């Protein structure tokens, strides 16, 4: 993806501008240009710009959500694997989560999330409860539209936990959340960095699963610094902020619940009739579960 954001260079200096990164985005996107890198070597084939629309009919059912959410003033992690993995709903401040994939016998990194704080919430009420979860957290409108509202539409009343990430200006023991990135240019993009850590804490062959180990803050700091060094050894920078993708209007949904002309469908939440920022429609509120 091409993002507008901020990154930390190898010398610790901070820069603002356009950058390129891998990351999860379940809403629409458009191709900016082909990249031409080697697929066999893990390079991306196209550069994408992320955006989203809201369903004109306000339907939520069957919509995918984006998690983790790396956009806005803080990274947010709200639900991935939490329903079936209770330990992921009980992570303390300073916990470090490495999001990535196992491919070609390597574990490749997408995002490093350092927990700064958290609050519990009810999944079916995500679009309401996560609007203003804590004084230190500014939740982007895009998160409510593309993560919280689709999650709430599933109707599950179980308890999950919203985590917000540490930042360079508000770190935990010097640690902060980041994603591997490069400043935007005309190059072929980059392959996600392969990561090696002590096998006690890290099993690189895990696929669609997680490994959880308790460790002291000192040990976590050492592991985090190793992740930073490996990303920098791959000649990448640390992306620490990305501007949320814009809302670009409304779109109809298909019979399957997806928006016409889009890979996935999104929705909007509301505490009353509201004007969606950047969109030309007023979205009506949906009734709360159990209400008429």
Rosetta silent file (secondary structure, phi, psi, omega in degrees, C-alpha in Angstrom):
SEQUENCE: XXXXXXXXXXXXXXXXXXXXXXXXXXXXXXXXXXXXXXXXXXXXXXXXXXXXXXXXXXXXXXXXXXXXXXXXXXXXXXXXXXXXXXXXXXXXXXXXXXXXXXXXXXXXXXXXXXXXXXXXXXXXXXXXXXXXXXXXXXXXXXXXXXXXXXXXXXXXXXXXXXXXXXXXXXXXXXXXXXXXXXXXXXXXXXXXXXXXXXXXXXXXXXXXXXXXXXXXXXXXXXXXXXXXXXXXXXXXXXXXXXXXXXXXXXXXXXXXXXXXXXXXXXXXXXXXXXXXXXXXXXXXXXXXXXXX
SCORE:     score description
SCORE:     0.000 S_00000001
   1 L     0.000  147.239  168.747    0.000    0.000    0.000 S_00000001
   2 E   -97.432  129.232 -174.031    1.019    3.593   -0.497 S_00000001
   3 E  -127.130  153.162  166.934    0.380    5.580    2.661 S_00000001
   4 E   -99.989  125.482 -174.481    0.774    9.109    3.878 S_00000001
   5 E  -171.764 -147.531 -173.909    2.454    8.955    7.240 S_00000001
   6 E  -142.619  145.281  179.746    5.551    9.122    9.396 S_00000001
   7 E  -142.581  161.556  178.084    8.594    6.915    9.849 S_00000001
   8 E  -109.650  124.135  179.465   11.743    6.592   11.943 S_00000001
   9 L   -78.883  174.303 -178.474   15.044    6.309   10.068 S_00000001
  10 L   -60.550  -31.649 -178.487   18.039    4.198   11.127 S_00000001
  11 L   -86.007    4.565  178.630   19.595    7.204   12.882 S_00000001
  12 L    90.383   -5.177  179.145   16.441    7.788   14.924 S_00000001
  13 L   -74.006  150.408 -177.755   15.298   10.839   12.972 S_00000001
  14 E  -108.884  137.882 -178.240   11.599   11.159   12.158 S_00000001
  15 E  -133.044  149.701  176.066   10.247   12.056    8.714 S_00000001
  16 E  -114.354  145.654  178.120    6.798   12.743    7.268 S_00000001
  17 E   155.384 -162.867  178.267    5.651   11.941    3.753 S_00000001
  18 E   -84.717  138.710  176.501    4.499    9.137    1.487 S_00000001
  19 E  -140.760  166.033  179.521    5.678    5.637    2.257 S_00000001
  20 E  -119.134  139.742 -177.858    5.000    2.090    1.104 S_00000001
  21 E  -155.796  158.246  167.787    4.192   -0.815    3.396 S_00000001
  22 L   -86.329  151.530  176.653    2.518   -4.190    3.605 S_00000001
  23 L   175.655  165.857  179.437   -0.554   -4.374    5.805 S_00000001
  24 L   -83.675  132.748  171.431   -4.109   -5.566    6.225 S_00000001
  25 L  -151.007  110.350 -173.788   -6.905   -3.610    4.564 S_00000001
  26 L   -91.157    0.971  179.722  -10.210   -5.417    3.980 S_00000001
  27 L   -95.119 -164.331 -178.886  -11.939   -2.559    2.183 S_00000001
  28 L   -72.235  162.844  171.960  -11.587   -1.311   -1.379 S_00000001
  29 E  -156.149  163.029  176.288   -8.381   -0.199   -3.002 S_00000001
  30 E  -127.404  148.149  179.797   -7.247    0.929   -6.415 S_00000001
  31 E   -76.561  126.667  175.032   -4.101    0.071   -8.334 S_00000001
  32 E   -87.587  -43.153  178.792   -1.684    2.978   -8.633 S_00000001
  33 E  -170.391  154.290  171.177    0.911    1.192  -10.755 S_00000001
  34 E   -72.327  150.320 -177.897    2.511   -2.200  -11.361 S_00000001
  35 L  -103.808  -33.319  174.023    5.760   -2.724   -9.478 S_00000001
  36 L    77.690   11.337  177.709    7.396   -5.486  -11.481 S_00000001
  37 L   -74.702  170.280 -178.200    9.273   -7.079   -8.599 S_00000001
  38 L   -78.126  117.081  176.706    9.987  -10.793   -8.389 S_00000001
  39 L   -62.952  -38.730 -178.861    7.010  -12.697   -6.996 S_00000001
  40 L   -62.164  -29.648  179.702    9.287  -15.654   -6.235 S_00000001
  41 L   -93.012    8.457  174.924   11.418  -13.391   -4.036 S_00000001
  42 L    87.632   12.167 -178.954    8.393  -12.068   -2.158 S_00000001
  43 L   -82.623  147.391  177.244    8.060   -8.699   -3.868 S_00000001
  44 L   -70.492  154.047 -178.702    4.608   -7.138   -4.370 S_00000001
  45 L   -95.604  -23.724 -179.041    3.206   -7.014   -7.888 S_00000001
  46 E  -142.379  154.282  172.945    1.194   -3.798   -7.616 S_00000001
  47 E  -102.111  130.292 -173.389    1.091   -0.637   -5.526 S_00000001
  48 E  -117.210  151.195  169.274   -2.335    0.065   -4.072 S_00000001
  49 E  -112.924  127.115 -178.272   -4.147    3.044   -2.590 S_00000001
  50 E   -87.536  143.800  171.513   -6.662    2.182    0.122 S_00000001
  51 L  -156.433  179.534  174.896  -10.077    3.798    0.482 S_00000001
  52 E  -153.572  161.614  170.612  -13.572    2.718    1.498 S_00000001
  53 E  -124.255  167.098  174.658  -17.264    3.354    0.969 S_00000001
  54 E  -109.590  145.428 -179.215  -20.253    2.766    3.222 S_00000001
  55 E   -64.292  132.434 -178.622  -23.215    0.600    2.125 S_00000001
  56 L   -64.331  -27.120 -179.131  -26.079    2.717    0.870 S_00000001
  57 L   -95.000    1.637  177.899  -28.553    0.368    2.576 S_00000001
  58 L    70.556   16.922 -178.134  -26.696    0.308    5.898 S_00000001
  59 L   -76.420  139.426 -178.344  -26.304   -3.482    5.835 S_00000001
  60 L  -111.696  -23.201 -168.656  -23.644   -4.924    8.115 S_00000001
  61 L   -62.760  134.115  174.020  -24.044   -8.685    7.715 S_00000001
  62 L    79.461    9.766 -176.655  -21.114  -10.618    6.273 S_00000001
  63 L   -89.195  136.643  179.296  -18.688   -7.703    6.158 S_00000001
  64 L   -79.501  155.067  177.718  -15.021   -8.310    6.920 S_00000001
  65 L  -119.884  152.046 -178.599  -13.107   -6.158    9.396 S_00000001
  66 L   -93.948  120.446 -177.557   -9.548   -4.847    9.290 S_00000001
  67 L  -157.168  123.866    4.548   -7.423   -5.916   12.274 S_00000001
  68 L   -73.181  161.312 -178.256   -4.848   -4.832   13.306 S_00000001
  69 E  -111.161  109.438 -171.423   -5.625   -1.254   12.288 S_00000001
  70 L   -95.530    8.351 -173.659   -2.386    0.680   11.766 S_00000001
  71 L  -100.470  149.870  178.479   -3.985    4.006   10.838 S_00000001
  72 E   100.172 -170.658 -174.167   -4.487    7.049   13.031 S_00000001
  73 L   -69.681  -25.611  176.493   -2.690    8.384   16.080 S_00000001
  74 L  -140.075  144.871  170.849   -2.290    4.894   17.597 S_00000001
  75 L   -64.561  148.358  178.898   -2.353    1.373   16.205 S_00000001
  76 E  -128.508  137.003  174.796   -5.450   -0.563   17.311 S_00000001
  77 E  -128.114  121.859 -167.632   -5.899   -4.316   17.810 S_00000001
  78 L  -124.867  -22.796 -171.592   -9.459   -5.369   18.536 S_00000001
  79 L  -160.172  -18.040 -171.973  -10.404   -8.952   17.733 S_00000001
  80 L   -53.778  116.763  178.804   -8.098  -11.142   15.616 S_00000001
  81 L    66.005    0.531 -178.805   -8.190  -14.687   17.123 S_00000001
  82 L   -64.903  -38.595 -178.358   -9.475  -13.330   20.446 S_00000001
  83 L   -58.074  -36.969 -176.763  -12.777  -15.284   20.486 S_00000001
  84 L  -100.996   -4.079 -178.494  -10.984  -18.660   20.435 S_00000001
  85 L  -127.292   86.530 -175.519   -7.778  -17.619   22.253 S_00000001
  86 H   -55.646  -31.412 -179.576   -8.643  -16.240   25.727 S_00000001
  87 H   -61.385  -25.957  178.752   -5.008  -15.364   26.402 S_00000001
  88 H   -76.608   -5.776  175.474   -5.177  -12.731   23.685 S_00000001
  89 H  -101.644   12.551 -175.162   -7.821  -10.943   25.745 S_00000001
  90 L  -140.367   43.684 -179.462   -5.480  -10.639   28.739 S_00000001
  91 L   -92.873  132.668 -177.860   -2.319   -8.924   27.477 S_00000001
  92 L   -86.817  168.726  175.752   -0.648   -6.448   29.809 S_00000001
  93 L   -58.006  134.261 -177.862    0.960   -3.101   29.122 S_00000001
  94 L    92.826   -7.671  174.586    4.316   -3.636   27.410 S_00000001
  95 L   -61.667  146.695 -179.317    3.255   -6.862   25.679 S_00000001
  96 E  -118.930  123.934  178.191    4.705   -7.170   22.178 S_00000001
  97 E  -113.136  126.048  175.064    2.670   -8.723   19.346 S_00000001
  98 E  -105.471  114.210  177.015    4.358   -9.597   16.043 S_00000001
  99 E   -95.528  134.182  179.165    1.843   -9.935   13.201 S_00000001
 100 E  -175.636 -160.832 -174.945    3.002  -11.739   10.081 S_00000001
 101 E  -140.837  155.885  173.657    2.881  -14.831    7.878 S_00000001
 102 E  -104.036  114.218 -178.704    4.741  -18.073    7.302 S_00000001
 103 E  -141.488  139.489  176.868    5.773  -18.343    3.650 S_00000001
 104 L    50.608   42.436  177.924    8.510  -20.250    1.841 S_00000001
 105 L    61.689   26.694  174.786    9.759  -21.648    5.171 S_00000001
 106 E  -133.688  149.267  173.339   10.262  -18.157    6.566 S_00000001
 107 E   -99.551  119.484 -174.237    8.260  -16.081    8.998 S_00000001
 108 E  -112.429  141.350 -167.598    7.764  -12.633    7.490 S_00000001
 109 E   -96.463  134.968  172.281    6.749   -9.558    9.450 S_00000001
 110 E  -104.510  -48.950 -169.819    3.866   -7.149    8.791 S_00000001
 111 E  -149.438  140.794  170.455    3.412   -5.239   12.045 S_00000001
 112 E  -112.785  122.737 -175.709    4.886   -4.984   15.537 S_00000001
 113 E  -115.950  118.881  176.268    2.319   -3.942   18.127 S_00000001
 114 E  -105.050  120.214 -174.960    3.415   -2.791   21.596 S_00000001
 115 E   -72.475  124.042  173.826    0.502   -2.642   24.033 S_00000001
 116 E  -100.305  -33.808 -179.450    0.089    0.712   25.771 S_00000001
 117 E  -171.210  175.386 -177.518   -3.374    0.133   27.219 S_00000001
 118 E  -163.072  162.051  172.405   -6.674   -1.633   26.710 S_00000001
 119 E  -142.986  145.428  173.417  -10.371   -1.794   27.552 S_00000001
 120 E   -78.181  156.752  175.273  -12.870   -4.679   27.370 S_00000001
 121 E  -155.699  162.761  177.188  -15.918   -4.376   25.171 S_00000001
 122 E   -92.000  127.780 -173.124  -18.850   -6.452   23.937 S_00000001
 123 H   -56.209  -43.753 -176.960  -18.383   -7.586   20.347 S_00000001
 124 H   -69.675  -12.704  178.637  -21.983   -6.941   19.306 S_00000001
 125 H  -111.492   18.116 -174.093  -21.688   -3.380   20.660 S_00000001
 126 H   -57.345  -40.310 -176.145  -18.291   -2.607   19.126 S_00000001
 127 H   -68.641  -18.879  177.544  -19.574    0.199   16.923 S_00000001
 128 H   -98.354  -48.431 -172.953  -20.956    1.998   19.991 S_00000001
 129 H   -70.608  -26.302 -175.536  -18.555    1.114   22.793 S_00000001
 130 L   -94.264    5.501  179.296  -15.360    1.797   20.831 S_00000001
 131 L   -64.514  -37.486 -178.379  -16.305    5.283   19.692 S_00000001
 132 L  -145.806   72.591 -170.037  -14.607    6.831   22.736 S_00000001
 133 L   -75.127  -28.503 -176.732  -12.872    4.027   24.670 S_00000001
 134 L  -162.270  152.237 -177.513  -10.367    6.057   26.727 S_00000001
 135 L   -58.847  -32.929 -175.667   -9.203    9.668   27.124 S_00000001
 136 L   -86.427    2.970 -175.638   -5.771    8.931   25.628 S_00000001
 137 L  -118.949  121.494  173.022   -7.178    7.227   22.509 S_00000001
 138 L  -102.362  106.881 -176.205   -8.529    9.061   19.482 S_00000001
 139 L   -84.393  122.146  179.771  -10.384    6.448   17.426 S_00000001
 140 L   -66.356  148.561  174.996  -10.472    7.289   13.696 S_00000001
 141 H   -56.575  -37.649 -178.849  -13.814    7.363   11.928 S_00000001
 142 H   -61.865  -36.731  177.905  -12.398    4.839    9.465 S_00000001
 143 H   -62.304  -43.575  179.704  -11.812    2.320   12.281 S_00000001
 144 H   -64.680  -35.289 -177.509  -15.439    2.574   13.359 S_00000001
 145 H   -79.035  -36.750 -172.241  -16.606    2.163    9.759 S_00000001
 146 H  -108.089  -10.962  178.638  -14.345   -0.664    8.599 S_00000001
 147 H  -119.881  -58.526 -173.132  -13.564   -2.586   11.797 S_00000001
 148 H   -66.934  -46.660 -177.033  -16.010   -1.932   14.631 S_00000001
 149 H   -67.221  -45.244  174.650  -19.266   -1.873   12.669 S_00000001
 150 H   -60.083  -37.406  178.283  -18.604   -5.038   10.621 S_00000001
 151 H   -63.879  -44.160 -179.758  -17.557   -6.793   13.841 S_00000001
 152 H   -62.639  -30.863 -176.408  -20.741   -5.701   15.616 S_00000001
 153 L   -65.672  -18.386 -179.199  -22.833   -7.000   12.723 S_00000001
 154 L   -70.161  -18.906  173.467  -21.855  -10.581   13.559 S_00000001
 155 L    77.390    9.592  179.981  -24.178  -10.406   16.568 S_00000001
 156 L   -82.638  130.235 -174.850  -21.870  -12.250   18.972 S_00000001
 157 L   -95.392   12.414  179.491  -22.270  -11.000   22.538 S_00000001
 158 L   -70.396  163.786 -179.463  -18.922  -12.245   23.826 S_00000001
 159 E   -93.344  131.997  174.049  -16.340   -9.999   25.443 S_00000001
 160 E  -121.449 -176.619 -179.667  -13.261   -8.901   23.506 S_00000001
 161 E  -136.915  131.800  172.911  -10.565   -6.353   24.269 S_00000001
 162 E   -92.132  123.779  174.967   -9.441   -3.274   22.380 S_00000001
 163 E  -107.337  142.782  170.799   -5.705   -2.627   22.652 S_00000001
 164 E  -118.548  147.489 -170.382   -4.010    0.596   21.626 S_00000001
 165 E   -89.325  154.058  171.667   -0.370    0.764   20.739 S_00000001
 166 L   -71.378  153.304 -178.363    2.574    2.613   22.188 S_00000001
 167 E  -126.609  166.227  176.463    4.046    5.382   20.035 S_00000001
 168 L   -58.502  -31.200  178.845    7.474    7.062   19.786 S_00000001
 169 L   -85.995  -13.492  177.562    6.058    9.998   21.761 S_00000001
 170 E  -140.498   67.239 -175.710    4.403    7.694   24.325 S_00000001
 171 L   -81.434  169.020  171.400    6.586    4.547   24.460 S_00000001
 172 E  -114.291  110.026 -177.894    6.615    1.698   26.964 S_00000001
 173 L    51.519   41.056  178.785   10.153    1.216   28.278 S_00000001
 174 L    83.432   -5.039 -176.601   11.456    2.699   25.022 S_00000001
 175 E   -96.898  148.412  176.570    9.300    0.412   22.851 S_00000001
 176 L  -149.614  162.766 -179.342    6.664    1.514   20.344 S_00000001
 177 L   -76.982  148.879  178.045    4.521    0.006   17.591 S_00000001
 178 E  -160.735  165.251  171.409    5.732    0.045   13.984 S_00000001
 179 E  -130.901  140.386  177.310    5.411   -1.535   10.553 S_00000001
 180 E   -61.410  139.170 -175.242    8.296   -2.177    8.112 S_00000001
 181 E  -156.253  170.940  169.576    8.216    0.387    5.314 S_00000001
 182 E  -136.136  148.663  171.286   10.165    2.312    2.696 S_00000001
 183 E   -59.568  140.313 -176.178    9.780    5.935    1.599 S_00000001
 184 L   -65.370  134.489  175.458    7.618    5.994   -1.544 S_00000001
 185 L  -153.992 -161.059 -178.628    9.528    6.099   -4.827 S_00000001
 186 L   -97.910   15.988 -177.384    9.464    4.444   -8.231 S_00000001
 187 L   -77.401 -176.095 -175.918   11.186    1.261   -7.078 S_00000001
 188 L   -85.737   15.554 -175.235    9.838   -2.306   -7.026 S_00000001
 189 L    78.193 -156.119 -179.183    8.622   -2.179   -3.426 S_00000001
 190 L  -151.303  151.486  172.913   10.120   -4.595   -0.911 S_00000001
 191 L   -79.378  142.038  178.049    9.782   -8.129    0.335 S_00000001
 192 L   -62.154  140.370 -175.013    8.579   -8.404    3.908 S_00000001
 193 L   -69.722  135.539  174.791   11.512   -9.007    6.259 S_00000001
 194 E   -79.546  136.647 -172.534   12.143  -12.564    7.444 S_00000001
 195 L  -116.086  138.061  173.274   12.387  -12.754   11.236 S_00000001
 196 L  -127.759  127.389  174.649   14.415  -15.039   13.508 S_00000001
 197 L  -138.339  167.763  176.554   14.020  -15.046   17.298 S_00000001
 198 L   -51.255  129.379 -174.665   14.713  -17.469   20.132 S_00000001
 199 L   -63.939  -19.033  176.884   12.445  -20.484   19.533 S_00000001
 200 L   -63.633  -36.138 -177.931   11.228  -20.374   23.136 S_00000001
 201 L   -98.566  -14.649 -165.320    9.392  -17.152   22.331 S_00000001
 202 L  -147.458  123.614  175.822    8.858  -17.548   18.626 S_00000001
 203 L  -115.560  106.713 -170.819    7.831  -20.412   16.324 S_00000001
 204 L   -70.968  -19.193 -177.832    8.280  -19.291   12.742 S_00000001
 205 L   -83.392    0.396  178.889    6.272  -22.181   11.237 S_00000001
 206 L   -64.648  134.796  176.916    3.021  -21.029   12.859 S_00000001
 207 L  -132.159  124.755 -177.725    0.309  -20.331   10.294 S_00000001
 208 L    54.068   41.397 -179.694   -3.018  -18.745   11.257 S_00000001
 209 L  -150.269 -175.488  178.783   -2.153  -19.324   14.891 S_00000001
 210 L  -144.936  160.447  173.471   -0.300  -17.649   17.715 S_00000001
 211 L  -128.379  131.990 -177.459    2.296  -18.381   20.362 S_00000001
 212 L  -123.576  128.128  176.880    2.169  -16.652   23.735 S_00000001
 213 L  -134.551  139.715  175.758    4.979  -16.556   26.279 S_00000001
 214 L   -82.524  142.756 -178.580    5.323  -14.567   29.475 S_00000001
 215 L  -154.181  157.357  176.124    8.490  -12.522   29.826 S_00000001
 216 L   -71.017  161.094  178.028    9.912   -9.698   31.889 S_00000001
 217 H   -61.427  -34.028  177.956    9.789   -6.171   30.523 S_00000001
 218 H   -64.107  -44.091  178.751   13.575   -6.341   30.144 S_00000001
 219 H   -65.827  -42.072  178.058   13.316   -9.485   28.007 S_00000001
 220 H   -60.054  -39.754  178.674   10.505   -7.988   25.941 S_00000001
 221 H   -62.894  -40.750  178.415   12.643   -4.929   25.314 S_00000001
 222 H   -63.671  -43.592  179.065   15.495   -7.134   24.090 S_00000001
 223 H   -65.410  -41.181  178.280   13.168   -9.037   21.748 S_00000001
 224 H   -61.602  -43.531  179.656   11.656   -5.792   20.460 S_00000001
 225 H   -64.681  -32.456  175.956   15.097   -4.362   19.731 S_00000001
 226 H   -65.338  -41.139  176.387   15.949   -7.524   17.819 S_00000001
 227 H   -61.213  -44.186  178.276   12.861   -7.011   15.656 S_00000001
 228 H   -59.219  -47.252 -178.136   13.895   -3.407   15.031 S_00000001
 229 H   -62.852  -40.102 -179.141   17.427   -4.442   14.075 S_00000001
 230 H   -68.544  -35.731  175.277   16.221   -7.142   11.683 S_00000001
 231 H   -65.545  -43.932  179.880   13.878   -4.701    9.948 S_00000001
 232 H   -69.640  -33.204  176.210   16.682   -2.169    9.602 S_00000001
 233 H   -63.484  -24.801  176.103   19.111   -4.853    8.416 S_00000001
 234 L   -84.111    9.801  179.216   16.656   -5.392    5.542 S_00000001
 235 L    64.306   37.685  178.343   17.215   -1.693    4.674 S_00000001
 236 L  -114.558  160.645  176.821   13.715   -0.749    5.789 S_00000001
 237 E  -105.013  171.057 -179.427   12.454    2.044    8.013 S_00000001
 238 E   -99.475  105.558  174.280    9.990    1.899   10.918 S_00000001
 239 E   -73.497  126.581 -175.258    6.571    3.203    9.913 S_00000001
 240 E  -120.673   -4.669  178.944    4.963    4.649   13.036 S_00000001
 241 E  -158.825  141.036  173.548    1.913    6.492   11.707 S_00000001
 242 E  -137.920  134.543  177.117   -0.391    6.284    8.692 S_00000001
 243 L   -67.509  132.892 -179.667   -3.207    8.649    7.783 S_00000001
 244 L   -58.880  139.129  175.868   -6.528    6.740    7.727 S_00000001
 245 L   -59.077  149.231 -175.506   -7.793    5.948    4.217 S_00000001
 246 L   -81.225  154.333  168.034  -10.628    8.236    3.104 S_00000001
 247 E   -85.088  129.606 -175.726  -14.312    7.476    2.815 S_00000001
 248 E  -122.227   47.082  173.336  -15.314    8.041   -0.808 S_00000001
 249 E   104.826 -158.560 -178.605  -19.088    7.839   -0.765 S_00000001
 250 E  -119.694  159.699  179.480  -21.616    5.033   -0.608 S_00000001
 251 E  -145.345  146.914  175.831  -21.972    1.804   -2.567 S_00000001
 252 L   -71.053  159.326  174.769  -24.735   -0.785   -2.981 S_00000001
 253 E  -105.489  151.270  177.388  -24.320   -4.244   -1.533 S_00000001
 254 L   -87.257  177.528 -179.842  -24.718   -7.482   -3.449 S_00000001
 255 L   -61.752  -26.986 -179.405  -26.859  -10.433   -2.381 S_00000001
 256 L   -82.992   -4.928 -179.661  -23.818  -11.924   -0.649 S_00000001
 257 L    99.421  -10.103  178.077  -23.360   -8.782    1.450 S_00000001
 258 L   -83.237  153.710  175.976  -20.358   -7.435   -0.467 S_00000001
 259 E   -73.452  139.910  177.899  -20.366   -4.015   -2.048 S_00000001
 260 L   -60.670  131.285  176.859  -20.789   -4.047   -5.783 S_00000001
 261 L    79.782   11.870 -178.345  -17.464   -3.590   -7.470 S_00000001
 262 L  -132.570  153.492 -178.949  -15.442   -4.157   -4.309 S_00000001
 263 L   -72.317  -33.559  179.040  -13.551   -7.082   -2.860 S_00000001
 264 L  -139.048  166.956 -177.881  -15.107   -6.642    0.574 S_00000001
 265 L  -114.151  149.257 -178.699  -17.939   -4.651    2.056 S_00000001
 266 L  -126.599  174.944 -178.606  -17.872   -2.003    4.759 S_00000001
 267 L  -151.170  176.732  177.764  -20.361   -0.167    6.856 S_00000001
 268 L  -125.401  149.899  175.668  -20.826    2.834    9.112 S_00000001
 269 L  -108.058  161.921 -177.814  -21.910    3.079   12.713 S_00000001
 270 L  -155.643  146.228  170.968  -24.016    5.839   14.164 S_00000001
 271 L  -102.323    9.828 -178.674  -25.407    7.122   17.444 S_00000001
 272 L   167.415  175.224  176.657  -28.017    9.014   15.441 S_00000001
 273 L   -59.424  132.984 -177.178  -28.386   10.225   11.891 S_00000001
 274 E  -143.935  155.083  173.606  -24.969   11.534   10.915 S_00000001
 275 E   -88.382  123.568 -179.661  -23.118   12.822    7.928 S_00000001
 276 L   -75.256  125.051 -178.700  -20.295   10.437    7.018 S_00000001
 277 L   -54.578  127.341  176.879  -17.059   12.466    6.633 S_00000001
 278 L    79.135    0.852 -178.302  -16.166   12.752    2.974 S_00000001
 279 L  -116.223  160.131 -173.945  -19.351   10.951    1.875 S_00000001
 280 L  -107.537   33.681 -179.007  -22.524   12.307    0.333 S_00000001
 281 L  -142.301  149.225  172.351  -25.082   10.356    2.329 S_00000001
 282 E   -96.079  123.479 -178.194  -26.644   10.427    5.764 S_00000001
 283 E   -93.991  126.216  179.542  -26.497    6.998    7.405 S_00000001
 284 L   -81.199  148.518  179.745  -29.431    6.138    9.655 S_00000001
 285 L   -69.666  149.865  172.761  -28.775    4.383   12.960 S_00000001
 286 L   -93.462  151.624  178.124  -29.468    0.698   13.295 S_00000001
 287 L   -67.448  144.977  174.847  -31.540   -0.497   16.284 S_00000001
 288 L   -66.973  150.596  176.474  -29.609   -1.884   19.187 S_00000001
 289 L   -53.698  132.739 -179.892  -29.920   -5.658   19.718 S_00000001
 290 L    88.151   -2.810  179.308  -33.122   -6.323   21.592 S_00000001
 291 L  -105.866  156.117  179.821  -34.686   -3.017   20.553 S_00000001
 292 L   -84.477    0.000    0.000  -37.516   -2.503   18.119 S_00000001
